[in-house]
Amino acid sequence: QVQVVESGGGLVQAGGSLRLSCAASGRAFSSYAMGWFRQAPGKERELVAAISWGGGSTDYSDSVKGRFTIFRGVAKNTVALQMNSLKPEDTAVYYCAARTVAGSGTYSHEEEYTYWGQGTQVTVSS
């Protein structure tokens, strides 16, 4: 059983920064590609950023490019999302997702992920 656990999130003023962290565990010696998605009230869940198992490939939604950075932690089964220059429209529940992989690609669609965290709220006030 794989568990995906997020931490971070909270309330921040527009222009501020937050960092989300995520760890996948439960299957020894597994390689995980990981991603962050978000869902705002009344909207569908959307990709924020994705990263390959080795960390060499990343993908971002156009709305966060240049403001958010996804990166691997020292432990390869961890990932963080650094969010800078936050805007009120970034307000959403943020989900970490993981999937086991054999290669080095990124995955940008939620149906490509197998394991999901419980979500963490990010609220940006204007």
LUMKESE-275490 format. One record per atom (N, C-alpha, C, O): residue in one letter; atom name; x, y, z. Coordinates in Angstrom, 3 decimals. Layout:
N
REC rest atom        x        y        z
REC    A   CA        X        Y        Z
...
REM end
This chain:
126
REC rest atom        x        y        z
REC    Q    N    0.856   -1.192    0.000
REC    Q   CA    0.000    0.000    0.000
REC    Q    C    0.892    1.241    0.000
REC    Q    O    1.718    1.422    0.895
REC    V    N    0.718    2.088   -1.005
REC    V   CA    1.507    3.312   -1.101
REC    V    C    0.743    4.451   -0.443
REC    V    O   -0.456    4.626   -0.658
REC    Q    N    1.449    5.199    0.342
REC    Q   CA    0.864    6.395    0.953
REC    Q    C    1.528    7.632    0.399
REC    Q    O    2.743    7.667    0.203
REC    V    N    0.724    8.646    0.147
REC    V   CA    1.214    9.950   -0.299
REC    V    C    0.760   10.968    0.733
REC    V    O   -0.434   11.132    0.984
REC    V    N    1.723   11.641    1.321
REC    V   CA    1.413   12.560    2.416
REC    V    C    1.944   13.945    2.086
REC    V    O    3.131   14.114    1.805
REC    E    N    1.065   14.928    2.123
REC    E   CA    1.448   16.317    1.847
REC    E    C    1.591   17.080    3.156
REC    E    O    1.021   16.715    4.184
REC    S    N    2.369   18.145    3.080
REC    S   CA    2.457   19.080    4.194
REC    S    C    2.682   20.473    3.627
REC    S    O    3.079   20.633    2.472
REC    G    N    2.424   21.472    4.453
REC    G   CA    2.538   22.847    4.004
REC    G    C    1.161   23.396    3.694
REC    G    O    0.155   22.833    4.126
REC    G    N    1.107   24.467    2.967
REC    G   CA   -0.164   25.108    2.690
REC    G    C   -0.516   26.092    3.782
REC    G    O    0.221   26.248    4.756
REC    G    N   -1.649   26.757    3.615
REC    G   CA   -2.093   27.728    4.601
REC    G    C   -2.588   28.996    3.941
REC    G    O   -2.955   29.009    2.767
REC    L    N   -2.587   30.060    4.723
REC    L   CA   -3.089   31.353    4.268
REC    L    C   -1.917   32.307    4.065
REC    L    O   -1.034   32.406    4.917
REC    V    N   -1.911   33.004    2.940
REC    V   CA   -0.836   33.944    2.635
REC    V    C   -1.422   35.115    1.864
REC    V    O   -2.428   34.969    1.169
REC    Q    N   -0.797   36.261    1.987
REC    Q   CA   -1.237   37.423    1.222
REC    Q    C   -0.722   37.357   -0.209
REC    Q    O    0.296   36.723   -0.484
REC    A    N   -1.423   38.006   -1.099
REC    A   CA   -0.990   38.070   -2.489
REC    A    C    0.440   38.613   -2.565
REC    A    O    0.799   39.569   -1.878
REC    G    N    1.235   37.979   -3.414
REC    G   CA    2.636   38.347   -3.537
REC    G    C    3.561   37.551   -2.637
REC    G    O    4.783   37.619   -2.775
REC    G    N    2.986   36.805   -1.725
REC    G   CA    3.775   36.018   -0.789
REC    G    C    4.184   34.676   -1.351
REC    G    O    3.953   34.375   -2.522
REC    S    N    4.804   33.865   -0.485
REC    S   CA    5.330   32.565   -0.896
REC    S    C    4.891   31.485    0.074
REC    S    O    4.646   31.743    1.253
REC    L    N    4.798   30.279   -0.444
REC    L   CA    4.543   29.088    0.352
REC    L    C    5.296   27.926   -0.270
REC    L    O    5.591   27.926   -1.465
REC    R    N    5.604   26.936    0.561
REC    R   CA    6.215   25.710    0.046
REC    R    C    5.381   24.521    0.493
REC    R    O    5.061   24.373    1.673
REC    L    N    5.039   23.682   -0.464
REC    L   CA    4.357   22.423   -0.192
REC    L    C    5.364   21.284   -0.309
REC    L    O    6.249   21.311   -1.164
REC    S    N    5.221   20.294    0.550
REC    S   CA    6.090   19.128    0.502
REC    S    C    5.240   17.874    0.424
REC    S    O    4.087   17.857    0.854
REC    C    N    5.835   16.816   -0.137
REC    C   CA    5.100   15.568   -0.319
REC    C    C    6.069   14.407   -0.273
REC    C    O    7.193   14.505   -0.766
REC    A    N    5.634   13.301    0.321
REC    A   CA    6.451   12.090    0.352
REC    A    C    5.584   10.892   -0.006
REC    A    O    4.450   10.765    0.457
REC    A    N    6.130   10.026   -0.830
REC    A   CA    5.464    8.771   -1.191
REC    A    C    6.207    7.633   -0.510
REC    A    O    7.437    7.592   -0.535
REC    S    N    5.484    6.728    0.087
REC    S   CA    6.131    5.623    0.793
REC    S    C    5.262    4.373    0.709
REC    S    O    4.071    4.448    0.406
REC    G    N    5.871    3.236    0.981
REC    G   CA    5.095    2.006    1.057
REC    G    C    5.580    0.890    0.178
REC    G    O    5.269   -0.272    0.436
REC    R    N    6.328    1.200   -0.846
REC    R   CA    6.864    0.164   -1.716
REC    R    C    8.367    0.376   -1.830
REC    R    O    8.828    1.332   -2.454
REC    A    N    9.115   -0.519   -1.225
REC    A   CA   10.561   -0.375   -1.208
REC    A    C   11.117   -0.457   -2.629
REC    A    O   10.642   -1.234   -3.457
REC    F    N   12.126    0.357   -2.885
REC    F   CA   12.856    0.346   -4.149
REC    F    C   11.995    0.719   -5.339
REC    F    O   12.320    0.366   -6.473
REC    S    N   10.891    1.434   -5.099
REC    S   CA   10.073    1.882   -6.211
REC    S    C   10.534    3.237   -6.699
REC    S    O   11.022    4.055   -5.919
REC    S    N   10.377    3.476   -7.997
REC    S   CA   10.672    4.766   -8.593
REC    S    C    9.348    5.474   -8.849
REC    S    O    8.440    4.909   -9.458
REC    Y    N    9.250    6.693   -8.387
REC    Y   CA    7.996    7.442   -8.505
REC    Y    C    8.179    8.702   -9.332
REC    Y    O    9.054    9.519   -9.042
REC    A    N    7.359    8.862  -10.357
REC    A   CA    7.167   10.176  -10.962
REC    A    C    6.075   10.856  -10.129
REC    A    O    5.147   10.198   -9.658
REC    M    N    6.189   12.150   -9.954
REC    M   CA    5.255   12.834   -9.055
REC    M    C    4.758   14.124   -9.664
REC    M    O    5.366   14.679  -10.578
REC    G    N    3.643   14.587   -9.140
REC    G   CA    3.068   15.816   -9.657
REC    G    C    2.208   16.501   -8.611
REC    G    O    1.790   15.902   -7.620
REC    W    N    1.963   17.753   -8.861
REC    W   CA    1.045   18.542   -8.039
REC    W    C   -0.134   18.975   -8.901
REC    W    O    0.036   19.471  -10.014
REC    F    N   -1.308   18.781   -8.370
REC    F   CA   -2.542   19.229   -9.012
REC    F    C   -3.270   20.150   -8.035
REC    F    O   -2.963   20.175   -6.843
REC    R    N   -4.229   20.899   -8.550
REC    R   CA   -5.029   21.731   -7.661
REC    R    C   -6.469   21.776   -8.147
REC    R    O   -6.761   21.593   -9.329
REC    Q    N   -7.348   22.023   -7.202
REC    Q   CA   -8.770   22.137   -7.540
REC    Q    C   -9.365   23.296   -6.761
REC    Q    O   -9.393   23.293   -5.530
REC    A    N   -9.838   24.283   -7.501
REC    A   CA  -10.515   25.431   -6.902
REC    A    C  -12.010   25.139   -6.845
REC    A    O  -12.500   24.295   -7.596
REC    P    N  -12.736   25.816   -5.974
REC    P   CA  -14.187   25.576   -5.866
REC    P    C  -14.882   25.772   -7.206
REC    P    O  -14.681   26.780   -7.884
REC    G    N  -15.695   24.804   -7.572
REC    G   CA  -16.453   24.892   -8.809
REC    G    C  -15.665   24.621  -10.070
REC    G    O  -16.192   24.753  -11.174
REC    K    N  -14.397   24.241   -9.916
REC    K   CA  -13.561   23.979  -11.090
REC    K    C  -13.032   22.550  -11.068
REC    K    O  -13.037   21.880  -10.035
REC    E    N  -12.578   22.105  -12.225
REC    E   CA  -11.992   20.780  -12.318
REC    E    C  -10.561   20.804  -11.791
REC    E    O   -9.901   21.842  -11.758
REC    R    N  -10.110   19.628  -11.383
REC    R   CA   -8.732   19.516  -10.928
REC    R    C   -7.800   19.688  -12.124
REC    R    O   -8.065   19.171  -13.209
REC    E    N   -6.709   20.416  -11.913
REC    E   CA   -5.798   20.726  -13.010
REC    E    C   -4.354   20.512  -12.569
REC    E    O   -4.022   20.604  -11.387
REC    L    N   -3.518   20.226  -13.544
REC    L   CA   -2.091   20.083  -13.282
REC    L    C   -1.494   21.421  -12.874
REC    L    O   -1.819   22.457  -13.454
REC    V    N   -0.625   21.394  -11.880
REC    V   CA    0.191   22.553  -11.532
REC    V    C    1.610   22.328  -12.044
REC    V    O    2.154   23.149  -12.783
REC    A    N    2.202   21.204  -11.640
REC    A   CA    3.570   20.897  -12.051
REC    A    C    3.816   19.408  -11.905
REC    A    O    3.194   18.743  -11.077
REC    A    N    4.729   18.887  -12.717
REC    A   CA    5.087   17.472  -12.667
REC    A    C    6.595   17.338  -12.775
REC    A    O    7.269   18.201  -13.339
REC    I    N    7.118   16.248  -12.229
REC    I   CA    8.556   16.024  -12.243
REC    I    C    8.823   14.541  -12.456
REC    I    O    8.088   13.685  -11.965
REC    S    N    9.887   14.253  -13.196
REC    S   CA   10.265   12.874  -13.465
REC    S    C   10.924   12.245  -12.251
REC    S    O   11.245   12.928  -11.278
REC    W    N   11.121   10.941  -12.318
REC    W   CA   11.732   10.218  -11.213
REC    W    C   13.109   10.792  -10.870
REC    W    O   13.412   11.000   -9.695
REC    G    N   13.919   11.043  -11.849
REC    G   CA   15.263   11.546  -11.583
REC    G    C   15.315   13.039  -11.323
REC    G    O   16.336   13.558  -10.872
REC    G    N   14.221   13.732  -11.605
REC    G   CA   14.189   15.170  -11.389
REC    G    C   14.689   15.978  -12.570
REC    G    O   14.675   17.208  -12.532
REC    G    N   15.136   15.293  -13.626
REC    G   CA   15.701   16.006  -14.752
REC    G    C   14.681   16.617  -15.690
REC    G    O   15.018   17.489  -16.492
REC    S    N   13.445   16.171  -15.601
REC    S   CA   12.389   16.712  -16.460
REC    S    C   11.263   17.260  -15.608
REC    S    O   10.847   16.644  -14.627
REC    T    N   10.776   18.434  -16.000
REC    T   CA    9.657   19.050  -15.297
REC    T    C    8.656   19.593  -16.313
REC    T    O    8.973   19.809  -17.483
REC    D    N    7.449   19.802  -15.825
REC    D   CA    6.390   20.355  -16.664
REC    D    C    5.534   21.250  -15.788
REC    D    O    5.257   20.914  -14.637
REC    Y    N    5.112   22.388  -16.326
REC    Y   CA    4.311   23.338  -15.564
REC    Y    C    3.097   23.793  -16.371
REC    Y    O    3.129   23.836  -17.601
REC    S    N    2.047   24.126  -15.665
REC    S   CA    0.937   24.777  -16.347
REC    S    C    1.348   26.202  -16.684
REC    S    O    2.187   26.789  -16.001
REC    D    N    0.766   26.750  -17.721
REC    D   CA    1.124   28.108  -18.138
REC    D    C    0.847   29.122  -17.036
REC    D    O    1.548   30.129  -16.932
REC    S    N   -0.155   28.869  -16.222
REC    S   CA   -0.556   29.843  -15.211
REC    S    C    0.444   29.979  -14.062
REC    S    O    0.392   30.952  -13.309
REC    V    N    1.350   29.014  -13.924
REC    V   CA    2.304   29.085  -12.805
REC    V    C    3.755   29.174  -13.267
REC    V    O    4.655   29.328  -12.441
REC    K    N    3.996   29.080  -14.566
REC    K   CA    5.372   29.153  -15.066
REC    K    C    6.035   30.449  -14.632
REC    K    O    5.451   31.528  -14.727
REC    G    N    7.262   30.321  -14.157
REC    G   CA    8.006   31.488  -13.716
REC    G    C    7.727   31.874  -12.273
REC    G    O    8.446   32.698  -11.708
REC    R    N    6.699   31.298  -11.667
REC    R   CA    6.374   31.612  -10.268
REC    R    C    6.532   30.404   -9.358
REC    R    O    6.919   30.550   -8.198
REC    F    N    6.240   29.216   -9.865
REC    F   CA    6.320   27.986   -9.072
REC    F    C    7.496   27.150   -9.557
REC    F    O    7.860   27.179  -10.732
REC    T    N    8.077   26.409   -8.627
REC    T   CA    9.171   25.495   -8.961
REC    T    C    8.929   24.166   -8.260
REC    T    O    8.695   24.124   -7.052
REC    I    N    8.987   23.083   -9.026
REC    I   CA    8.873   21.742   -8.459
REC    I    C   10.266   21.137   -8.435
REC    I    O   11.022   21.281   -9.396
REC    F    N   10.612   20.463   -7.349
REC    F   CA   11.929   19.862   -7.246
REC    F    C   11.885   18.676   -6.307
REC    F    O   11.022   18.565   -5.437
REC    R    N   12.863   17.782   -6.520
REC    R   CA   12.991   16.590   -5.678
REC    R    C   13.727   16.933   -4.394
REC    R    O   14.590   17.811   -4.365
REC    G    N   13.365   16.219   -3.331
REC    G   CA   14.107   16.340   -2.095
REC    G    C   15.341   15.446   -2.119
REC    G    O   15.605   14.764   -3.109
REC    V    N   16.080   15.456   -1.043
REC    V   CA   17.257   14.586   -0.925
REC    V    C   16.820   13.130   -1.063
REC    V    O   17.480   12.354   -1.754
REC    A    N   15.741   12.756   -0.430
REC    A   CA   15.150   11.433   -0.623
REC    A    C   14.338   11.462   -1.907
REC    A    O   13.456   12.305   -2.069
REC    K    N   14.632   10.548   -2.815
REC    K   CA   14.020   10.601   -4.141
REC    K    C   12.511   10.435   -4.134
REC    K    O   11.842   10.811   -5.096
REC    N    N   11.968    9.877   -3.063
REC    N   CA   10.520    9.717   -3.018
REC    N    C    9.808   10.943   -2.461
REC    N    O    8.631   10.874   -2.108
REC    T    N   10.517   12.060   -2.381
REC    T   CA    9.918   13.295   -1.895
REC    T    C    9.961   14.352   -2.982
REC    T    O   10.820   14.327   -3.863
REC    V    N    9.024   15.275   -2.906
REC    V   CA    8.965   16.363   -3.868
REC    V    C    8.423   17.595   -3.156
REC    V    O    7.630   17.486   -2.220
REC    A    N    8.853   18.752   -3.602
REC    A   CA    8.371   20.005   -3.024
REC    A    C    7.903   20.921   -4.146
REC    A    O    8.334   20.798   -5.293
REC    L    N    7.018   21.835   -3.793
REC    L   CA    6.538   22.846   -4.720
REC    L    C    6.731   24.203   -4.062
REC    L    O    6.033   24.553   -3.110
REC    Q    N    7.680   24.955   -4.579
REC    Q   CA    7.911   26.307   -4.083
REC    Q    C    7.033   27.259   -4.872
REC    Q    O    7.126   27.330   -6.097
REC    M    N    6.186   27.986   -4.174
REC    M   CA    5.228   28.871   -4.828
REC    M    C    5.546   30.312   -4.435
REC    M    O    5.443   30.689   -3.268
REC    N    N    5.930   31.099   -5.419
REC    N   CA    6.260   32.506   -5.194
REC    N    C    5.274   33.393   -5.933
REC    N    O    4.555   32.936   -6.821
REC    S    N    5.247   34.659   -5.560
REC    S   CA    4.367   35.642   -6.221
REC    S    C    2.946   35.119   -6.313
REC    S    O    2.318   35.167   -7.371
REC    L    N    2.455   34.625   -5.204
REC    L   CA    1.127   34.011   -5.199
REC    L    C    0.040   35.030   -5.494
REC    L    O    0.135   36.199   -5.118
REC    K    N   -1.000   34.553   -6.182
REC    K   CA   -2.133   35.378   -6.577
REC    K    C   -3.411   34.793   -5.974
REC    K    O   -3.459   33.602   -5.666
REC    P    N   -4.426   35.603   -5.808
REC    P   CA   -5.695   35.064   -5.286
REC    P    C   -6.227   33.896   -6.117
REC    P    O   -6.859   32.985   -5.582
REC    E    N   -5.971   33.926   -7.413
REC    E   CA   -6.458   32.834   -8.255
REC    E    C   -5.694   31.531   -8.054
REC    E    O   -6.072   30.509   -8.626
REC    D    N   -4.643   31.543   -7.267
REC    D   CA   -3.948   30.312   -6.899
REC    D    C   -4.644   29.594   -5.743
REC    D    O   -4.266   28.479   -5.383
REC    T    N   -5.643   30.224   -5.173
REC    T   CA   -6.382   29.606   -4.070
REC    T    C   -7.041   28.321   -4.532
REC    T    O   -7.792   28.319   -5.508
REC    A    N   -6.763   27.226   -3.832
REC    A   CA   -7.282   25.912   -4.221
REC    A    C   -6.831   24.884   -3.190
REC    A    O   -6.016   25.174   -2.314
REC    V    N   -7.378   23.680   -3.312
REC    V   CA   -6.826   22.531   -2.607
REC    V    C   -5.758   21.924   -3.517
REC    V    O   -6.020   21.621   -4.681
REC    Y    N   -4.580   21.755   -2.984
REC    Y   CA   -3.458   21.224   -3.750
REC    Y    C   -3.241   19.754   -3.384
REC    Y    O   -3.191   19.391   -2.208
REC    Y    N   -3.116   18.927   -4.411
REC    Y   CA   -2.943   17.495   -4.240
REC    Y    C   -1.601   17.047   -4.810
REC    Y    O   -1.189   17.477   -5.887
REC    C    N   -0.943   16.190   -4.075
REC    C   CA    0.258   15.533   -4.565
REC    C    C   -0.134   14.168   -5.113
REC    C    O   -0.973   13.476   -4.536
REC    A    N    0.473   13.788   -6.225
REC    A   CA    0.171   12.505   -6.844
REC    A    C    1.468   11.798   -7.214
REC    A    O    2.490   12.436   -7.463
REC    A    N    1.408   10.479   -7.244
REC    A   CA    2.599    9.691   -7.569
REC    A    C    2.209    8.473   -8.401
REC    A    O    1.084    7.980   -8.331
REC    R    N    3.161    8.011   -9.180
REC    R   CA    2.991    6.777   -9.912
REC    R    C    4.349    6.112  -10.032
REC    R    O    5.377    6.785  -10.107
REC    T    N    4.346    4.787  -10.049
REC    T   CA    5.602    4.088  -10.236
REC    T    C    5.949    4.111  -11.720
REC    T    O    5.075    4.021  -12.582
REC    V    N    7.237    4.234  -11.994
REC    V   CA    7.698    4.348  -13.370
REC    V    C    8.964    3.526  -13.578
REC    V    O    9.652    3.136  -12.634
REC    A    N    9.236    3.282  -14.850
REC    A   CA   10.494    2.624  -15.197
REC    A    C   11.396    3.559  -15.983
REC    A    O   12.577    3.269  -16.172
REC    G    N   10.851    4.679  -16.445
REC    G   CA   11.622    5.596  -17.266
REC    G    C   11.776    6.952  -16.626
REC    G    O   11.675    7.085  -15.406
REC    S    N   12.021    7.958  -17.439
REC    S   CA   12.369    9.285  -16.932
REC    S    C   11.403   10.375  -17.382
REC    S    O   11.775   11.548  -17.400
REC    G    N   10.175   10.017  -17.746
REC    G   CA    9.250   11.021  -18.234
REC    G    C    8.455   11.701  -17.143
REC    G    O    8.493   11.310  -15.977
REC    T    N    7.729   12.737  -17.555
REC    T   CA    6.774   13.391  -16.665
REC    T    C    5.363   13.027  -17.118
REC    T    O    5.149   12.605  -18.254
REC    Y    N    4.428   13.194  -16.228
REC    Y   CA    3.041   12.824  -16.496
REC    Y    C    2.150   14.001  -16.117
REC    Y    O    2.188   14.491  -14.988
REC    S    N    1.350   14.444  -17.082
REC    S   CA    0.627   15.700  -16.904
REC    S    C   -0.866   15.538  -16.716
REC    S    O   -1.570   16.528  -16.515
REC    H    N   -1.366   14.320  -16.775
REC    H   CA   -2.809   14.091  -16.674
REC    H    C   -3.127   13.300  -15.416
REC    H    O   -2.423   12.349  -15.080
REC    E    N   -4.174   13.688  -14.731
REC    E   CA   -4.454   13.066  -13.448
REC    E    C   -4.744   11.582  -13.581
REC    E    O   -4.477   10.822  -12.650
REC    E    N   -5.287   11.147  -14.721
REC    E   CA   -5.586    9.720  -14.888
REC    E    C   -4.323    8.878  -15.009
REC    E    O   -4.388    7.651  -14.935
REC    E    N   -3.187    9.518  -15.193
REC    E   CA   -1.920    8.795  -15.286
REC    E    C   -1.333    8.481  -13.915
REC    E    O   -0.372    7.718  -13.813
REC    Y    N   -1.893    9.053  -12.877
REC    Y   CA   -1.367    8.846  -11.527
REC    Y    C   -2.195    7.824  -10.772
REC    Y    O   -3.411    7.733  -10.936
REC    T    N   -1.508    7.062   -9.946
REC    T   CA   -2.149    5.986   -9.213
REC    T    C   -2.435    6.352   -7.767
REC    T    O   -3.464    5.970   -7.209
REC    Y    N   -1.518    7.092   -7.168
REC    Y   CA   -1.591    7.357   -5.729
REC    Y    C   -1.753    8.858   -5.491
REC    Y    O   -1.100    9.684   -6.129
REC    W    N   -2.637    9.183   -4.559
REC    W   CA   -2.959   10.580   -4.289
REC    W    C   -2.918   10.878   -2.798
REC    W    O   -3.254   10.034   -1.967
REC    G    N   -2.497   12.104   -2.478
REC    G   CA   -2.573   12.576   -1.109
REC    G    C   -3.968   13.090   -0.795
REC    G    O   -4.852   13.101   -1.651
REC    Q    N   -4.146   13.509    0.434
REC    Q   CA   -5.464   13.926    0.897
REC    Q    C   -5.770   15.373    0.517
REC    Q    O   -6.915   15.815    0.618
REC    G    N   -4.756   16.106    0.084
REC    G   CA   -4.950   17.501   -0.303
REC    G    C   -4.632   18.455    0.833
REC    G    O   -4.825   18.131    2.004
REC    T    N   -4.149   19.622    0.479
REC    T   CA   -3.853   20.665    1.458
REC    T    C   -4.347   22.003    0.907
REC    T    O   -4.154   22.311   -0.270
REC    Q    N   -4.974   22.780    1.757
REC    Q   CA   -5.591   24.036    1.326
REC    Q    C   -4.543   25.146    1.228
REC    Q    O   -3.733   25.341    2.134
REC    V    N   -4.580   25.854    0.125
REC    V   CA   -3.788   27.076   -0.050
REC    V    C   -4.769   28.206   -0.320
REC    V    O   -5.565   28.143   -1.257
REC    T    N   -4.703   29.232    0.503
REC    T   CA   -5.587   30.382    0.349
REC    T    C   -4.742   31.635    0.228
REC    T    O   -3.911   31.924    1.089
REC    V    N   -4.961   32.379   -0.854
REC    V   CA   -4.214   33.611   -1.099
REC    V    C   -5.192   34.768   -1.006
REC    V    O   -6.145   34.849   -1.782
REC    S    N   -4.959   35.654   -0.066
REC    S   CA   -5.849   36.788    0.130
REC    S    C   -5.349   37.994   -0.670
REC    S    O   -4.148   38.174   -0.869
REC    S    N   -6.288   38.799   -1.116
REC    S   CA   -5.924   39.973   -1.929
REC    S    C   -5.677   41.191   -1.052
REC    S    O   -5.361   42.266   -1.563
REM end
